[in-house]
Amino acid sequence: MLQRILVPLDGSEQAEAVLPYVNAIAVNLESKVTILHAIGGSRAVADLPGADRDRRSYLERIQADSEKLAEAYLQRQLIQFQQLGIQVSKSIVFGRPAEVIVEHGEQES
């Protein structure tokens, strides 16, 4: 039985194409779903070697804006799952997308 489903979403139509299938599986098997958005880069921009304060501040603003957009996007997706009665959680992670998706999947299993 498939108890948990990790769904990486980046806002693209290609990523969202999997959603009808995830919905069907989750409803039929009563699986829990985690929707995940990976934001490239590190949260620790203040530790960048050689980066002056203005550059760090600029990068921190970009990351904060990216996180806000990801939060709003995932919240819209979360509501759609909930409307189908699917138990769903969301997660936003920073790092290389392929690596953090795998790490997140390993932690969830």
C-alpha positions as CSV (number, residue, x, y, z in Angstrom):
1,M,0.0,0.0,0.0
2,L,1.3,3.4,-0.9
3,Q,1.0,5.4,2.3
4,R,2.9,8.6,1.4
5,I,3.3,10.5,-1.9
6,L,5.9,13.2,-2.3
7,V,5.1,15.6,-5.1
8,P,7.8,18.1,-6.1
9,L,6.2,21.1,-7.8
10,D,7.9,24.1,-9.4
11,G,4.9,25.9,-10.8
12,S,5.3,24.5,-14.3
13,E,2.6,22.8,-16.3
14,Q,4.9,19.8,-16.7
15,A,5.1,19.4,-12.9
16,E,1.4,19.9,-12.4
17,A,0.5,17.3,-15.1
18,V,1.0,14.6,-12.4
19,L,-1.6,16.1,-10.1
20,P,-4.7,14.3,-11.5
21,Y,-2.8,10.9,-11.1
22,V,-1.6,11.8,-7.6
23,N,-5.2,12.8,-6.6
24,A,-6.6,9.5,-7.9
25,I,-4.0,7.4,-6.1
26,A,-4.3,9.4,-2.9
27,V,-8.0,9.2,-2.8
28,N,-8.2,5.5,-3.7
29,L,-5.4,4.4,-1.3
30,E,-6.0,7.0,1.3
31,S,-2.4,8.1,1.0
32,K,-0.9,11.2,2.6
33,V,0.6,13.7,0.2
34,T,3.4,16.1,0.7
35,I,3.8,18.9,-1.8
36,L,7.3,20.2,-2.0
37,H,8.8,23.3,-3.7
38,A,12.6,23.4,-3.9
39,I,14.2,26.8,-4.2
40,G,17.7,26.7,-5.7
41,G,20.5,28.1,-3.6
42,S,21.2,28.2,0.1
43,R,19.4,29.9,2.9
44,A,22.7,30.9,4.4
45,V,23.6,33.8,1.9
46,A,25.1,35.8,4.8
47,D,27.9,33.2,4.8
48,L,28.9,33.8,1.2
49,P,32.6,34.4,1.0
50,G,33.5,37.7,-0.5
51,A,29.9,39.0,-0.6
52,D,29.6,42.5,0.7
53,R,26.6,43.6,2.9
54,D,24.7,45.1,-0.1
55,R,25.0,41.9,-2.1
56,R,24.0,39.7,0.8
57,S,21.0,42.0,1.5
58,Y,19.9,41.8,-2.1
59,L,20.2,38.0,-2.2
60,E,18.3,37.7,1.1
61,R,15.5,39.8,-0.4
62,I,15.4,37.6,-3.5
63,Q,15.2,34.5,-1.3
64,A,12.5,36.0,0.9
65,D,10.5,36.9,-2.2
66,S,11.0,33.4,-3.7
67,E,9.8,31.9,-0.5
68,K,6.7,34.0,-0.3
69,L,5.8,33.1,-3.9
70,A,6.4,29.4,-3.2
71,E,4.3,29.6,-0.1
72,A,1.3,31.2,-2.0
73,Y,1.7,28.7,-4.8
74,L,1.8,25.7,-2.5
75,Q,-1.1,27.0,-0.5
76,R,-3.3,27.1,-3.6
77,Q,-2.3,23.5,-4.4
78,L,-2.9,22.4,-0.8
79,I,-6.5,23.7,-0.9
80,Q,-7.2,21.6,-4.0
81,F,-6.0,18.5,-2.3
82,Q,-8.0,19.2,0.8
83,Q,-11.2,19.7,-1.2
84,L,-10.8,16.1,-2.4
85,G,-10.4,15.0,1.2
86,I,-6.7,14.2,0.8
87,Q,-4.5,14.6,3.8
88,V,-1.8,17.0,2.6
89,S,1.2,18.9,3.9
90,K,3.5,21.4,2.2
91,S,7.2,22.0,2.4
92,I,9.6,24.6,1.0
93,V,13.3,23.8,1.0
94,F,16.4,25.6,-0.2
95,G,19.2,23.9,-2.0
96,R,19.9,22.1,-5.3
97,P,16.4,20.8,-6.2
98,A,17.4,17.2,-7.2
99,E,19.4,16.8,-4.0
100,V,16.8,18.3,-1.6
101,I,13.9,16.4,-3.2
102,V,15.8,13.1,-2.6
103,E,16.7,14.1,0.9
104,H,13.2,15.1,1.7
105,G,11.9,11.8,0.3
106,E,14.3,9.8,2.4
107,Q,13.4,11.7,5.6
108,E,9.7,11.1,5.0
109,S,10.0,7.4,4.5
